[in-house]
Amino acid sequence: MFPEHIRTLAAAVLAEYEFAGYTLATAESCTGGLIAGALTDIPGSSKVVERGFVTYSNVAKSEMLGVPPSLIHARGAVSAEVAVAMAVGALSHSKADVAVAVTGVAGPDGGTEAKPVGRVYIATAVRRGPATHKEYTFPGDRAAVRLATVETALERLRTARPRGSLR
């Protein structure tokens, strides 16, 4: 289902998190659950994946993750601030130790000069730790943007995992 390099990356994330005893949650908009899908495509993933939120609509971002509607209105659903709020909300609404969140414009429509097709924000949050974000602009069609987002989110999970004891 997923390209081999994404399966390999997902397996590495799971192995590292399992070894460290950490769990994770995903909060996804433009990928529609593909990050959770890549992770749960690997046998044994239930030891690490605590839950996933698919929050494609603004209402879902607010209801499921607690993203303030005023933030979405002020900054837009595709923004660094909303990505961070999604990641923090995923931690708040789960028992996970780490969360990754993605929001973006996968295309082919919906892009603007300020937020073109391919613009994606990926945020990670660590329980009792910092939330970070980064902006990306991925080339290609909808499928390419979504797969690049999945790959990059998995890479970010590798660097976002907690370094000390959370328990």
Sequence and secondary structure as in RCSB ss.txt:
>XXXX:A:sequence
MFPEHIRTLAAAVLAEYEFAGYTLATAESCTGGLIAGALTDIPGSSKVVERGFVTYSNVAKSEMLGVPPSLIHAR
GAVSAEVAVAMAVGALSHSKADVAVAVTGVAGPDGGTEAKPVGRVYIATAVRRGPATHKEYTFPGDRAAVRLATV
ETALERLRTARPRGSLR
>XXXX:A:secstr
   HHHHHHHHHHHHHHHHHT  EEEEESTTTTHHHHHHHTSTTGGGTEEEEEE  SHHHHHHHH   HHHHHHH
 SSSHHHHHHHHHHHHHTSS SEEEEEEE  SSS   SSS TTEEEEEEEETTS EEEEEEE  SSHHHHHHHHH
HHHHHHHHHHS SS   
